[in-house]
Amino acid sequence: MMTFEDRRILRCRDGLALTARRLRAGDAAALQQFDRELSAPSRRWFLPHPYDDATVARALARSEAGEDLTLGLFDGARMVGYFFLWYARRRVPLLGIGLVDGFQGQGLAKPMIRLLIEAAREDGCEAVELTTMLDNDRAFALYQHCGFEHYKDVRNLQGNGEWVVERAMICRLRPGAAPMAEPHQPPV
Ligand SMILES: CC(C)(COP(=O)(O)OP(=O)(O)OC[C@H]1O[C@@H](n2cnc3c(N)ncnc32)[C@H](O)[C@@H]1OP(=O)(O)O)[C@@H](O)C(=O)NCCC(=O)NCCS
């Protein structure tokens, strides 16, 4: 698993260098600002949890404890991407990814997903799962390109309290790995 001090540089198509690193307790404002920057369509597709102070504090505490691998992608002090493996210590962690609108379509998502998958592989995870909404064609195509397979549909609770049907997808790191036994729910 990435250590707390690790930094990874990811580049936009135009060459701009962004830094990926673990989120810590002091990143609450950056994380809340990230959510505020999302357009309404992007937020409908990516609302992994509420962004009130208490929930954000719980998410950052789990990051510091290593219970989740919770990463931010930063352009200087501005957080432009939020991506994570929830339940990082389980056999099958749960992946999430979102970029603010101005940084979408820049080729960032694949290296971000690759980083998470490699971290899971290094930690001996058997597979990585995610869920994605039925009308999110871009994300669905992207996940298929990254080795995820749609294996069933699930009902999921969104960060705004609404239940929606989503596609559950799995990327197996070991042949024949079984899907996660637990529900696809947020840890916070
Ligand atoms: C989904 C998201 C993470 C993808 O990141 P991105 O950097 O914008 O991804 P890209 O634009 O590089 O596209 C990824 C792939 O999908 C393909 N794609 C783009 N738009 C598409 C569309 N409308 N339909 C199908 N495929 C599409 C691209 O061709 C690309 O594949 P390629 O690199 O082989 O050409 C990002 O757009 C995002 O944060 N969106 C809003 C939040 C969200 O939907 N999060 C995911 C929730 S499950």
The ligand as a MOL file (V3000), in Angstrom:
LIG
                    3D

  0  0  0     0  0            999 V3000
M  V30 BEGIN CTAB
M  V30 COUNTS 48 50 0 0 0
M  V30 BEGIN ATOM
M  V30 1 C -15.5480 9.3190 -15.2620 0
M  V30 2 C -14.2600 10.1170 -15.1770 0
M  V30 3 C -13.5180 9.7560 -13.9100 0
M  V30 4 C -13.4200 9.7220 -16.3870 0
M  V30 5 O -12.2360 10.4450 -16.3680 0
M  V30 6 P -11.6860 11.1900 -17.6470 0
M  V30 7 O -10.2670 11.5450 -17.3980 0
M  V30 8 O -12.6360 12.2800 -17.9560 0
M  V30 9 O -11.7470 10.0490 -18.7370 0
M  V30 10 P -11.4600 10.2400 -20.2810 0
M  V30 11 O -12.1510 11.4340 -20.8080 0
M  V30 12 O -9.9910 10.1420 -20.4480 0
M  V30 13 O -12.2150 9.0100 -20.8970 0
M  V30 14 C -11.9610 7.7180 -20.5010 0
M  V30 15 C -12.3500 6.7920 -21.6180 0
M  V30 16 O -13.7740 6.8130 -21.8480 0
M  V30 17 C -14.0360 7.1090 -23.2300 0
M  V30 18 N -15.2020 8.0010 -23.3180 0
M  V30 19 C -15.2310 9.3230 -23.1250 0
M  V30 20 N -16.4890 9.7910 -23.2490 0
M  V30 21 C -17.2650 8.7390 -23.5200 0
M  V30 22 C -18.6740 8.5650 -23.7440 0
M  V30 23 N -19.5280 9.5830 -23.6880 0
M  V30 24 N -19.1330 7.3100 -24.0140 0
M  V30 25 C -18.2800 6.2490 -24.0440 0
M  V30 26 N -16.9490 6.3710 -23.8410 0
M  V30 27 C -16.4570 7.5980 -23.5660 0
M  V30 28 C -12.7960 7.8010 -23.7310 0
M  V30 29 O -12.6710 7.5550 -25.1170 0
M  V30 30 C -11.6790 7.1840 -22.9070 0
M  V30 31 O -11.1910 6.0160 -23.4760 0
M  V30 32 P -9.8170 6.0650 -24.3210 0
M  V30 33 O -8.7940 6.6950 -23.4240 0
M  V30 34 O -9.5580 4.6340 -24.6300 0
M  V30 35 O -10.1440 6.9150 -25.5130 0
M  V30 36 C -14.4890 11.6500 -15.2200 0
M  V30 37 O -15.0310 12.0040 -16.4500 0
M  V30 38 C -15.4010 12.1370 -14.1080 0
M  V30 39 O -14.9430 12.4020 -13.0030 0
M  V30 40 N -16.7110 12.2840 -14.3940 0
M  V30 41 C -17.6980 12.7920 -13.4130 0
M  V30 42 C -17.8240 11.8990 -12.1870 0
M  V30 43 C -18.0200 10.4440 -12.5550 0
M  V30 44 O -18.7720 10.1010 -13.4350 0
M  V30 45 N -17.3070 9.5630 -11.8110 0
M  V30 46 C -17.4320 8.1340 -11.9640 0
M  V30 47 C -18.5480 7.6400 -11.1360 0
M  V30 48 S -18.7640 5.8700 -11.2900 0
M  V30 END ATOM
M  V30 BEGIN BOND
M  V30 1 1 1 2
M  V30 2 1 2 3
M  V30 3 1 2 4
M  V30 4 1 2 36
M  V30 5 1 4 5
M  V30 6 1 5 6
M  V30 7 2 6 7
M  V30 8 1 6 8
M  V30 9 1 6 9
M  V30 10 1 9 10
M  V30 11 2 10 11
M  V30 12 1 10 12
M  V30 13 1 10 13
M  V30 14 1 13 14
M  V30 15 1 14 15
M  V30 16 1 15 16
M  V30 17 1 15 30
M  V30 18 1 16 17
M  V30 19 1 17 18
M  V30 20 1 17 28
M  V30 21 1 18 19
M  V30 22 1 18 27
M  V30 23 2 19 20
M  V30 24 1 20 21
M  V30 25 1 21 22
M  V30 26 2 21 27
M  V30 27 1 22 23
M  V30 28 2 22 24
M  V30 29 1 24 25
M  V30 30 2 25 26
M  V30 31 1 26 27
M  V30 32 1 28 29
M  V30 33 1 28 30
M  V30 34 1 30 31
M  V30 35 1 31 32
M  V30 36 2 32 33
M  V30 37 1 32 34
M  V30 38 1 32 35
M  V30 39 1 36 37
M  V30 40 1 36 38
M  V30 41 2 38 39
M  V30 42 1 38 40
M  V30 43 1 40 41
M  V30 44 1 41 42
M  V30 45 1 42 43
M  V30 46 2 43 44
M  V30 47 1 43 45
M  V30 48 1 45 46
M  V30 49 1 46 47
M  V30 50 1 47 48
M  V30 END BOND
M  V30 END CTAB
M  END
